[in-house]
């Protein structure tokens, strides 16, 4: 949990320099990498698996550690708060002859439990 990183055992006037400053920066970056929300695109597709297949990005999403998922259409006119990223794929895949899937950004799809 993020609270594990919240430990101010030094005063506000504590000055860090040299190796201590570099170590602190590495720790901050590790914390950010570990707790950053996951970003994804919702890709709508027609004719997937055929020679006439076509696809486009319909929305961008952010999935938070606590399960909240926020989605915004590419034109910015539609926004939603959903229970899961899969719900976004379902929502955007409802059209006739259309499907939608999630494409994860960043750390790689292999490490994502939602793919």
Steps between C-alpha positions, in 0.01 A plus 500: 500500500602858443483567873811282540698772325367781721768525766645841583759413761712807427433870544393741228837673517689177428727575203594210277793511268720272293436129535215556749315722249548244222376217723197708593421566132522127423263427788250762381510366144451142625199615702348679199560199273347262755183701570428681174154432359500281190406668173327330211334568168161360403536391138184446296528253214297376206578180314782392732685202353395577143680678217255790539572549872502857624552651842531832676546639849159585645601596854780531752478354847672508837472203737586572865642259758175507699300380196356833381511546124455834322440511124486797260408479132764628259287803416461578873122517488431175685644416841422220738594344830479123479563200724762347273690550174310204353179695545644771272573240232144368534354852476691592186448160337120512492461618137372279222790293360744679727721382781727681743807400693747649743857583403716574805770767496825498689622200692388248240193288457666184631501630858143622497233281662226655286631392161 
